[in-house]
Amino acid sequence: MRSLASRRENDTLLAGRLYDTGQGYPAFIPTDSVPAASEGIPAEVYVLREPERSLSVLDRYEGPEYLRRVLTLRDQRRCWVYVWCRSVSGMTELPHGWCES
């Protein structure tokens, strides 16, 4: 992200569920419900230097298992989020977020 982002903004908590794909990266599925202020999936928020170029790079990086969607955050910021578009059947849910070991 360093080469694509001009800065990191305040992180957020996303309404949804996160799963371990077993492939070294998580699967995020958003929900429409609004969780309590301290609940949700931890997420980093970045401002892109050149959004058109950067988004095409990120789309290739994320691959066909993800769709890019605009979500409105709790503080009303709107941002792109990569959402898992395949089945999560058999995957372990990660209620506290993704932590690479």
C-alpha positions, 0 to 999 in steps of 0.5 A: 500500500505504501506506493499506492497510498498518500496517507492512512486515515483513521481505521474503522470497524466494518459491519460483517463477518470475516473468515479464514480461507485457509490460503493465507488471506481472509474473506470479508462478507459485509452485513447490513446490520449495524453493530454496537460501537465497539463491535465489527471487523477491524479495517485499515483505511487509506487515501489513494494517490491515483485512485484509477491506477491504484484501483486497477492494481489492487483489483489484480492483486485481490483477484477474482475471489473478491468484488470491489464495493463502495461501503459507507463507514460508521463516520459516513466516509465512503470507501472501496472495500474488497468483498469475498464473492465465493462460498465460505462453507467450511471456513472458520469465522474470525470474529476479532479480525485477521491477524497474520502469524 
